[in-house]
């Protein structure tokens, strides 16, 4: 998953120039199941073995599992064997995607600059060495550049209002040979251009202080800037989803519905990904084991998705390849992402539109029965529930907020994992799913489609 810049900013876009306004956590919605712990809850909770979850995290987090690499495929095979050991017939769903390898060298020099600049590349920044006059280009919007000639110049652009890719393309259209985008808030600017494009020019990012320093320098006269980016690569790779399906216990009493419990098994470069997201993957496996032999009238699909980190690619591929009938039959997606860090905040439920749905209602009812209070929910994207929500399927992300400080770093290791948090989330999700999937439930209402096209291209969150 991608790192939150501020608490609950999981829906904040990094692709766009401006920081979006994060939705505050909603007050717990009223739930219809104000009952004490049920016998069916106890059946599930007593079967959950948190050591199984912990040990799987330990195994998966021994090496990074970057999408499209041999280590990710090794994780896929491990997950497949785990599912099969529980008695599932397992499907591996392959798909190709365009992968990006970050530059090996990034340099930025400016005439008369006091102190070292520390530029960063955007995901999909292109290689190149360019030198030209530095030119202030506002926020890089078309109307701002309408009367400007940037031919042979390096455009200095502030973050805000439009996606980074548009800023770069707008400047290139006016003749710019390079682009520097600086932050509009404190901290580093980590962003993405979203996808490969032959019309990009070399582009780097700077902090707010660094960018404002260059803007001030321009007010004193002409300045020359040089950008050098080397080693970036764009290539086609293959990733995989792993799908294990539990059919209804009795076809005669089956209700034709589908519930999906999912997580992503890939991690980012150099990060072991114990919490992000070996924790969700291990929990998906354990819930599959627990629910496998329990009587249900609902089909349950347990899925670990590949290539989430590059842009929710595995979950998008899965949803796009569902038939209309399967989409109509899928009533819930429980998305488990970063569910075990000892140093993250409280458990929250995030939906694409910030509104309650069947998943939040079931989970809040479950947490009320188990913990005495419903888990709060809010709005957030940047994880594998997004493609489901866009297709009109009720979906929610289970995550702790704020994220741990070593998110997406080499320190995301097994020693940071809390068994207590794993147990809590596994019990809430397991009992919520079983409460709906066991026999004699009324037919639920379908969700509304909720398009969120900008949420795929975030690389720094989640």
N, C-alpha and C positions, 0 to 999 in steps of 0.2 A: 504494500500500500504506500501512498505518498504522504509526506509529512504535513501535519497541520501547522500553519504559521502562527496561529493563535488558538486558544481554546475554542473548540467546536467550529473551527474554520474549515471543516472538511469539505464544505461545498464551495469554498472560496476558489476562484479560478486563478491559476498561475499562467494560463495561456493568455488571459486578457491583461491589458496594461494596468488596469486598476484593481486594487484589492476589493473583492466583493464584500458585502456586508454579511457576516455569518448570522444564521438564524439562531436565536436564543433557544435553549431547550424549552420545549413546551411543558406545561404542567401535565402530570400524568392524567391521561384520559380516563373517564369513568369506564369501568369494565363490567361486563355482564356476569362474570363468574366470581361472585363474592362468597366463595365456599372455603371451608378448611381444606387442608391437604387431602387429596383423594387417594384411595387405594391404588388407582392407576398411576398416580404420581410416585408412590412408594415403589411400585413395581419397576419403574424406570430408574429412579435414583439409587436403589439398592444394587442395580446391575452395573452402574457406571463405576469404572475403575480408573481413577485419576492417574494412577501409575502407568497405565497403558498409554494415556495421552502424553504424559511427561516423557516416557521412554521413546515414543515415536518422534517427538520434537527433538530429543537428543540425537537420534539417528539422522533425521533429515537435516539438522543444522550443523553437521560436521563440515559442510562445504557449501559455498553459495550455489544457488540453483537458478542461474540466469537463463531466461527464456531462450530456447533454441540451442542450448549447449548440451554436451554429453551429460553433465551433472544433473540438468533438469530431466533428461530422458531417463537417467538412472532412478531419479525420484519417482517418475511415472511408473516404471517397472516395479518398484518397491510398493507403491500404493496399490497397483493392480494385484500383486500377490497378496497383500493384506486383505483386500476385499474378497478375493477368491478363497482365502483361508477361513472367512466367515460364511462361506457358502454362496457367494454372489457370482452370477455370470456377469463378467465385466467387459465393457466396451472401451477401447481406446480410440478417441476421435481426433485425428490429426488435422492440422491446418498450417498454411504457410503465412508468413508475415514479413514485413520489411523491418529489419533490425538495424540499429544504429550503434556504432562503437564510438565513444567520445574521443576527442583529439588527444594525441600524445603530447602536443605542445601548443600553448596559447600565449601569445605575446601582444602587448599593447604599449607603444611608446608615443609620447607627446612632447613636442619641443618645449623646453623650459620647465618641464614638470618637476616639482619638488616632491620627493618621496616616491616610493614604488607603487604603481597601480597593480591591482590584482584582478585581472579580467577573468570571467568565466564564459564558457561557450554555452549556447542553448542546445538542447537536443535537436539534431538535424542542422546545426551550423555547418557550413561547408568550408572545405580547405581553401586556403589562398593567402597570398602576401600582397597587401595593398598599401599605398602611401598617397595621401592627398590632404588638401586643406580641410580642416575641421569646420563643419557648418552646423549651427543650431537649427533643428528641424522640429521644434515643439514636441508634440506627442506622435508625430508621424502620420497624422490623419490627412486624407486626400485634400480637404479644403484648406488645411494649413500649408500644404506643399504646392497648391495650385499655381502660384506665381513664383515659385522658386526653381532655380536651375542648380541641381546638385551634381552636374556632370563632373566626374573625376574627383568628387569630394567624399569625405567620410562624414556621415550624418550622425549628429549627437541628438538622441531622442529620449524623452522622459517616458517612463512607464505610465500607462493610464489609458482608459476608454476603449481601446481596441486591442485585439490579440497581437502578440509579438510578431507573428508571421506577417500580418497585414502591415505592420510598421516597416518591416524589412522590405517587403515587396513594393510598398508605396514609394519608399526612398529609392529603391533600385529602378523603378519606373521613371523617376526623375533624374536618373543618371548617376546616383551614388554608387561608389565602388566598395563601400564598407559601411557598417552600421554599429554604433555604440548605443546601447539602451541602458539607462541608469534607473535605479529604484526610486520609488516615491515614498518609501518608508524605510525605517532603519533595518539593517541586516543585509545579508547577501541576497542577490537575485538569482534564483534557480528556476529556469523556465524551459519551455519547449516551443519549437516552431510547428509542432503537430505532425508533420509528415515531410517526406523528401520533396523538394521542388527545384527544378533546374534553374529557376529564375532568382534563387537566393544569392546574396553576396555575403562575404564573410561578416559575421555578426557576433559581438561579445556583449557581456553585461558587466555593469559596475554597481557599486553601492551608491546610495543616495549622496553621501558626502563626496565620493570620488567624482560623480557626475556633476554635482553642483560646483565643484572646484574647477572642472573643465569649462563649464558654462561661464563662470566668473572670468576665467582666463581669456575667453573669447571676447569679452567686453573690452579688453585692453588691446586688441588687434588680432591679426591673422595668426593662426596656429596650424602647424602640420602634425598629422597623426598617422601612425603606421600600425596595421593589424597583421598578425601572422597566426594562422591556424594550420596545424599539420596533424596528420594521422587519423582524422575522422573517416569512418567507413560506413557505407550503407550497403546492406546485402540482404538477400532473401534467406530466411531460416524457417525451420519447422518446429512447431510446438504441439502439445497434445492435451486434451481433456481426458480425464478418467471417469467413467460413468458406471455406477453399480445400481441396479434397480431391484427394489423389493415390490413384488406384485401383491395385490390384495390377497389375504389369506383364503378367502372364499370368493370365487368369481360370481357365484350366485348372489352374494350380498354386496358385491363391489359397487361403489358409488361413481366410478369413472373419473374421479379427481386425481390430481398429481400434486404432490408437495416436493419441493427441491430443497435439500440441505447442501450448501456449497461453500467452497473456500478456494483460494488460489495457492498452488504449490510452488510457484516460482518466487525468486528473490531478486534483489538488485546486486549489481557488481560489488564484490568485496564484502558483502554483508551475509553472514551465516543465516540470517532470517529466522531466528528461533521464534520470535513473536510474530514477525511479518514474513510469511504467514504459515510457518510450520505449525504454529499453535492452532490455527483454524483447520488446517489439513488433518492434524492428529485428532482433533475433536470430531471432525466429520467421520473419520474412520471409526472412532470409538462409538459414536451414535449409531453408525451402521451396524456395528457388532451388537449393540444393546437392543436395537429395534428389529433386528433381522427375524427373530422367532416370535415376536409378540403379535397377537391377532389384530389385523387392521383391515378396514374396508377401502383403504385409499392406497394408491401407488405412491411409493416414496423413492425418489431418486437422490442418491448420494453422489456428488460430483466434485472433483477437484479440477480447477481450471488452470490452464497454462497461460503464459504471457499476459498476466494481469498488469504487471508493472509497466510494460510499454504502452498500455492504453486499454485495458479491459478486453483484450483481443479474444481470449478463450471463451469467456462468457458471451461476448457478442456473437462469436461463431456458433456457439451452441444455440442461442435463442434464434438466430437467423435461419438455422436449419431445422427448427421445429415446424411441424405442419400446423396449419390453422387449427386443426382439431386438438393438437397437443397444447397449443397456446391457450385455447379456450378451456381446456381441462386443467391447466396448471393454476392452482388457486393460491400458492404461496411459495416464496423463495426466502429461506433463512440464510443470510450471508454472514459467514464467520471470518472476520479479518482482524488480526491483532487482538486476541482474546485472553492473553495470559501474562502480560508483563507485570511484574511486581511493582514497578515504579510509574505505571500509567495511572490515570484517574479512575473515575467511576464508570461502570457499564452504562452505555447509552444505546438507544435504538435510533437509527437515522434512516429516514425515508427520502426518496427523491424530491418530493414536493413538500415535505414537512408535515404531511397530514397522516393521521392514523389509518391503518388498514388492517386486514385480517391478521397479518404477522404481528404487528404491534399489539393488537388486542389479545391475541393468544399469549404472547410473551408477557404482557403486563398482568394478565390473569394468572399466569404461572408464577411470576415473581411475587405477586401478592400472596398467593397461597404458600409459597416456599419461604419468602423473606419478610412478609408482612407489609410490603409496599410495592406498588408497581414501578418498574424501571422507567425513567424519563425518556422521552423521545424528542427528536428535532429533525432538522433538514441537513442532508449531506449526501454527496455523491462520491466519485472517485474510487469506487470499488464495484465488485461484480453484481451488486443488486441493480445497478443502473440500467443495463440492457433489459432486464426483466421488467422493470417499471416502465420503460419506454414502450414495451409491448403490451402494457395494460395488466401485467401480472402483479398482484400485491407482493411487495418485497421490502425488506429492511436489512440494514447493516447492523451487526452486533459488534461493538468496539468499545474500548475504554478511552475516555477523554479527560484531560489532555494526554497526548501520546508520551511515551517514555523519551528521555533526552538522547538516548543512543539509537533512536529510530533511524533506519537506513544507514547503519554504520557497522564497522567490524565488531562493535561491542554488543550487537543484538545476539546474545549467546544464551545457552541453556541455563546458566547460573542466574539469569535475570527473570526466570519464569516462576510464577506463583502457582502452586498447586491449588491454593484456596480459590483463586480467581478462575482457574480452569474448571474446578468442580462446580462453582456457582453458575457459570455460563452453560456448561454442559447440562446441568440439572434444569435450568430455565428453558433451554431450547428443546431438550429431550422430552420434558413433560408437556411443553406447549405443542410439539408436533404430535405426540401420542394422544394428547387430549382431543386433537382434531381428527387424527387418523384412525382411532379406534371406532368401533361400530356405533351406529345410531346417532349421527350428527346431521343437522339440517343443511341443506344446500346453501353455500355462501354466495354473496353478491360478488361479481367480477369487479376488478379495479378499473380505473380510467387510465388511458394512455397518458404518459407525461414525458414529453420530449425534453431532453437536456443535452443538446449536441456538443456543448463546450466542455463537458465533463470528461471526455475521453483523453484529452491531450495534456493533462496535468502530469508532471513527473515528480513534483515535490510535495507531497502531502504529507499524503492523503490527508 
